[in-house]
Amino acid sequence: MTSSFSNLSLAEPLAPAVAEMGYETMTPIQEQAIPVVLQGKDVMGAAQTGTGKTAAFSLPLLQRMLKHENTSTSPARHPVRALVLLPTRELAIQVADQVKLYAKHTNLRSTVVFGGMDMKPQTLELKKGVEVLVATPGRLLDHIEAKNTVLNQVEYVVLDEADRMLDIGFLPDLQRILSYLPKQRITLLFSATFSPEIKRLASSYLQDPVTIEVARSNATASTVEQHFYSVGADDKRRALHQILKARGMKQAFVFVNSKLGSRAWPAHWSVKASKPPRCTATKARTSV
Ligand code: AMP
């Protein structure tokens, strides 16, 4: 049975933010991770985007950081206390947006830095002082080297989508960033899988972590019938056409991995390509 946020006794400024988001019951990762993070333990969580893991780590971290909350305009009174690392600009923006919403009734500040854009606006934000810094590893290192931020008061680190960070080749950057942080800290690692590389990362940087695993939120419903066809790349479209025809399907949703891919369907198919909100796949709606 899932429990309600009201059972959690979230602090005064956080509870209304959660209510305003329309959340009532906790997702499984929230139910398991929030109490553990509130207790100040390291966590190794197997959870993907879409499971509610951002709130699972943000809410307890914000709650723990409330003791530092202040309205001073001095940057020195707003050092980075929590660092959240993510592999891509899109994920970093998504997480930073959510953190801002959860923290909206607090005086805790947050910002996001990522590569591929001018450093100046990010530098201005960093220099004002922020308690929560959401970042992609490469750009964070640029800011550290430029002395735009100091991480010697970090108390919490979140390695989010850790498997993807390793896939992209961020391990050396992560190692460097982690070497700048105080040893006395709480570290949370989230990954879709616990591969040997992830376990190695965890054993180097986490202390006695509590392991939390939740079912994939996108596991297929038992009512969905699945078939697998092994077809060469050049035959895929023809094969799909045949399958749809053979089954007499008048309409179908076809998910492809790029916008370009969706344009390659036969001209007599009506194809609309659009980016679904939290999915990297491009959706093509086809009528055959
Ligand atoms: P995340 O996995 O953290 O990216 O969250 C996925 C989506 O679920 C986001 O749009 C959140 O706003 C939403 N969400 C997170 N927790 C809850 C909850 N307990 N109830 C309803 N929606 C939620």
Residues whose N, C-alpha, C, O or C-beta is under 5 A from the ligand:
A	BS01	AMP	Y23 E24 T25 M26 T27 Q48 T49 G50 T51 G52 K53 T54 A55
